[in-house]
Amino acid sequence: RIGAARGPYPQAALGSGSWELENPALRALREKIRAGRKTLKEVYGSPLYGIKTGLNAAFVIDTPTKERLCAQDPRSAEILKPFLEGKDLKRWRAEARGLWLIYIPKNRIDIDDYPAIRDWLLPFKERLEKRATKQEWFELQQAQEAYAPQFSKKKVAFCRFLKEHAFSEVDEGQFINNALFAMPYDGALLALLNASPTWLHLKSTGTDLSGGFSQADAADIASLPIPDLNSKNSEKLGCLAKKATDAAQTRLKLQTALTRRIPDLCPPSREPKLTRKLKAWWTLPDFAAFRAEVKRAFKADIPLAERSDWEDWITRDRAEIARLTAEIAKAEAEIDSIVYDLFDLTPEEIALLEATIAT
């Protein structure tokens, strides 16, 4: 039978809303972080929702399709925007997959002025006309046109479906889908969002989903407690966010540059499909493990004449990736240290916080 809390859990923790059956020390920690603080909404404004197309198959295209449409009609480029989906956002970085949005807001475009785009959309016309909202069949369902100026600038973005603590800088001109939220870029804000107290907040306010994911809506982020920042702390946090972002982006370039070359090792008679381990080749312990995985995936060894070069590339880039990863971790530790001080947390409270977000 569920009744009043016993032991260390006071009955006062059982309100009319959701019950908070948690360690009193953890509850006190959350209250200390919240007490007297302004919220993110009050300091930085509310997060902006991304774009809802109404039919991604029609409005979201890959790079080869984009190039074909632009070749057919160069004006097509005017309404094609780089596009990010939820799965593209990682901690400190966005991993774009070459997607493009056909950006057609309501009452702004004569579709006949863009014949290649019109012809691409025509096979979807019947399905587009069945959407619940009122717009021309070729227009986006929710273009978020009021936010377009913000989408055209650098921003801080995050996905509402979180499996890790992942907030990222997103470059100017990149539009986002409705699984993402964005805010005008501020380096100190990005650092605060990637700090450990934010993850504690999201773990307590978000909704648990299957597969280790949680859902954090705009209200969850808007209610995030923000510590008072002076100019010195704000500048330091901004510098650390830039350091982590730059290192993450450099690391990504190294990772993807070699990944793109791996299919060259596949014999022409086989499909060059990369295994999970080859897609994350830098996590393999050494060149011998990489070579063994190539054999397993492609049923062929690395040609003898190329092995020395591949070993050099693997060894060099793995070492640099490890160095960059350590640089990111150092920046994150410095960010946490500053934010812990801003919230006036004791060593015991920090240990409790870090143990809680690790679970």
N, C-alpha and C positions, 0 to 999 in steps of 0.2 A: 504494500500500500504506500502511495506517495503522500507524505505528510510534511510536517514542519522539518526544516533542516536540523540535523543533529550534529554533535561534535563541534568542529571549528566553524561551521557554516551558520551564521546568525539568521534568524527568521526575517530580519529586516531586509535581507538580500532577495526575498521572495516578494516581488511586487506584482502588480496586475498585468504587467507585460511578460516578456520572456523571463524565465527564472535564471538566476546567475549562481549556479552551484560551482564555485571555484574557490581556490585558496584565498583566504582573507588578505594575505600579503600581496597576491596578484591583483585582487580587486583594489586594494589601496594604491598599488602602483599605477593602475589605469587612472584612478581618480586624481592622483598627484600630477600625472601628465596632462590631464584635462583641466584641472582647477585653475580658473582665472585666465585661461588662454583664449586668445582669439582663434577662430577657425580659419581654415584655408579659404573658405568662401569670403569671409570678412576681409582677409588680407590680400588675396590674389584674385578673387572672383570665382564664379562657378565654372567647372569644366564644361567644355563644348562637346556636344554629341557629333559623331561622324555621320556620313551620308548613308541613307537607306535608298538603294536603287529601285527596289520593287521587283527586280529580276536580274540577278548578277550575271546569268548566262548571256544576257543581251548587252549589258552596260560595262562589264569588266572583261577586258581582252588582254591577251598576252602580247609580247613584243613583236613576234613575227606578224600577227594580225594587224597590229598598229602600223608596222612598216608597210604592209600591203595596202592598207587603206590610205596612207599618206602618199604612196606611189600612184594610186588611182586618182587621188584628188589632194594636192598639197594643202588645201584649206582645212583638211581634216585635223591637222596638227593643232589648230586653234582651240579645239574643244576636247582634246585628249590630255588628261592629267595623270602624272605618276600616282599610283594608288597603293596603299598599304592595307592589309587585312590584319585581324587579330593575331594570327600565327606569325606574322612578320616582326612583331615587336619583342625584343629581348632586353635584358638588363644593360643599360647604357648605349644600346645600339638598335637600329632598325635594319633588318635583313630583307631588303626589297627583293621580290622574285620576278621583277620585270612585268608587273601588271599595270594596266592603264584603264582609267575611268573615262567613259564617254560622258562628259559633263554638260548636261543640257538642263538648265534651270527652267522653271515655269515662265511662260510668256516672254522668253528672251530670244528664241532662235526660230528661224524659218528652216525647217529641216531640208527643204529643197535647195537651200544654199550649200548643203553639204551632201552631195549625191552619194559619195562612197559610204558615208555613215548611214544615210537613209537606207541604202540597199542592204547594208549589214543588218540593220534593225528590222527591216520588213518581214523576214521570216518569223519574228517574235511578235508581230503586231497583234495577233489574236489573243495571245497570252497577256500582253501588256494592257490591252483594253479591258481585261477582266480584273485589274487591280482595284482595290477598295477605294483608293483616294481619287480625287478629281484632278486630272491633268491630261494634256495631250498624250497620245499613246507613246510618243517618242521621248517624252520628258521623264526625268528622274522622279521617283515617288516623293522623296524628301531630299532636295538638293542642298538644304541648309545654306541657302544663298547669303543669308545675313552673316554667316561665319566665313564666307569665302575669302575675305581679306586676311583673316587669321590663318586659314589654311595655306595661304600664299607666303606666309612668313615662317621663320623657324619657330618651333614649338616644343613643348614637353607633352608627351603622349603616353597613354597606358591602356592596356586591354582590360575590359570588365571581367574577363575570364582569366583568372590568375592561377598559375601553378608554381610560380616563383615570384620573388619580389623584383618586378621588372618595370622600371620607368625609363624612358629613353628620350634623347634629343631626336627630333625629326626635322629634316631639312626643309627649307622654304620650297614651296611649290608642290609638295607631296600632300595629296588628299588622303583621307582616312575613311574606313567604312564604319558602320554603326556598332561594331563590337569594340570600337576604340573611342577614347575621349582625348581631348587636347586642351592645352592652356598656352597662352603666350609664353615664349621662352624666357626663363629667368634661371641663371645658373644656381643661385642659392636654393631656389624652389626645387630644382632637379635633385640637388644633393639631399635636401630634406626628405623628398619623396623616396629616395633610395636608402635612407637611413633606417636603422633597425626599429626605432619607435613607430615608424609608419607601418611597418609590417605587423607589429603588435596590434596597432589600431585596426588594420584591415582584417586580421584574423579574428578580432572580436566583433566587428560590425558586418563583415561580409557573410554570404550564405555558402555553406559547404555544399559542394557538388560531388558527383562520382569522379573516380580517377585521380583523386588528389587535387582537384581544382576547387577554387572558391570564386564566387561572383561578387564583385565590388561595383556597386552602381555609383553614379555621380554623387548621390547624397552621402555615400560612405566616405568618399574623398573630400567632399565639401565640408564635412564635419571634422576633418583631421585637425587636432590641436597644433597650432603653430607657435613656437617660442619667440620671444622678442629677440630681434636681430639688430645689432648695431652695425655700422658701416664696415668695421673691421671683420666681424664674423661673417657678414654677408659676402664680402669680397673673398675671404678665405674659402668659404664653402663653394662659391662660384668657380674659383681656381681649381679646387679639388674635383668638382664635377667635370670641368673641361679636361683635366688630366685623365680621369677615368674614361670619359667619352672618347678622347683621342686615342688612348691605348686600346680600347675595345674595337674601334673602327680599324685601326692599323692591324690588330690581330685578325679581324675578320677578313681583311684583304689578303693576308698571308694564307689563311686557311682556305679561302675560296680559290685563290690563284693556283695552288697546287691541285686542289680537288678537280678543277676543270681539266687538268692535264691527265688525270688518271685514266679516263676512257681511251686515251691514245695507246695504252698498254693492252687493250683488248683486241684479239684477232678479228679481222674483218668479217669472218664467218659467224661471229657470236654477237649478241646484243650487249653493248657496254653498260650494263646495269650495275650500279655501285651498291655494295652491301652497306649495312649500317656502320660497320667498322671502317670501311674505306671512306665513307662520307665524313667520318670523324677520325681521319688518319693520324692526326697529331696526338690522339690518346693511345695509340699503339706504342708498346714499350721501346721498340727499336726498329731498324730497317729490316731485320730478319722477320719480324712479325708482320711488317707491311708486305714484304715479298710473299710470305706464306698466304696472306689474305688475298693478294692479287691472284695467286695460283688457284685459290679456292673459288674466287668469284668468276674468273675468266677462263679457268681450265688451261692456263698457259703461264709460263714463267716470264719474268722481265728479261728481254733480250740481253745477252751477255755484254754486248758493246755499250748498253745503256745503264747497266747496274751501278757503275761507279758514280755517274752523274745523278741518278735517282737517290743513291745513298747520301751524297753530298747535300742535295736539296732537302731531303727528309731531316737529316741531322741538323743542318743549319736552321731551317724554319721551325723545327720543334723546339730548339733552344730559345729562339726569339719569341715564340708563342708563350713558352713558360715564363720568360722574363716579363713579357707584357701582362700576363695573368697575375704575376706577383705584384706588378706595379698597380694594377687595378685593385687588388686586395689591400695594398698599403693605403691607397687613396680612400677606400671604403672604411678602413679602420680609423683613419684620421677624421673622416666625416662623422662617424659614430661617436668618437671621442668628443668632438665639438658639440654635437647635438645632446649627448648625455649631460655635458656640463650646462648647456642651456636649459635643460629640464631639471638641473640640480639633482641628478640621480646619484645615489650612494653605490659603492662597489657591490653591496648585497642586492640592491635593486637592479643593477646592470646584469648581474649573474642570473637573477630570476627572469629578467626580460629575455636574455639570450637563450636561456634554457627553454622558455616558452615558445619562442618562434622557431626553435630547432625541431620541435615535435610536429 
